């Protein structure tokens, strides 16, 4: 084993490398040449947690492998960055023989690629794309991918499909595909702007309706207050009228008492007075 190869095996685990598992391979690729570069590629495509490879592909020492005697290493790394397991089967003679761990990783990455195209992936497509012969093995592979946080979803065994909520990781994008990515982002931006416009319209409408409701409520409260005042005034007027009627009845009695008595009544009154007067006289 050369010094470079030994360095690949004993690279320290730093905090930066923990946050970006590919970082250690990118750093080593700056000085790795020949057999060390080949070993670096094999380790990168097999190491758990390393699922993107674009930065490594862009390193000059790795690019030098393209179209050379070890072109199959570069092609294999390129496949893990952008390809699928089905593409591996179709071009197997131009690629490295994969270890079980590398094969499983490429199958997981293939599921991620399929998930970007459809959120409900039929078992039939998965069986074909992953070259798996039975549903039990397929479900075991999907469950491993879910537990590894590669995808988030659930198995719909009734309808024989994988329902994907979202992918836990993203894959590298080819330079030729950046135009499509930009277009997709632009459409997404336009959709967001349209949704924002609708939300703003709803806010304006809600504020207007709130204002109208407040004005209507104030009007009702004012009407109620006016009715209460009117009833209070009417109630006070009724009391005053009753008092006036009662007072008018008293003066009427006085007027009746002041009227001259009829002639017969005068005679009786005079006669009564005379009798009382005579009685007084005899006593005296």
Secondary structure, DSSP 8 states (H G I E B T S, - for coil): --HHHHHHHT----HHHHHSTTHHHHHHHTT--THHHHHHHHHHHHSTT----HHHHTSHHHHTTTTSTTHHHHHHHHHHHH--HHHHHHTGGGS----HHHHHHHHHHHHHHHHTT-SEEEHHHHHHHHT-SSHHHHHHHHHHHHHTTSEEEEEETTTTEEEEEEESS-----GGGHHHHHHHHHHHHHHHHHHHHHHHHHHHHHHHHHHHHHHHHHHHHHHHHHHHHHHHHHHHHHHHHHHHHHHHHHHHHHHHHHS---HHHHHHHHHHHHHHHHHHHHH-
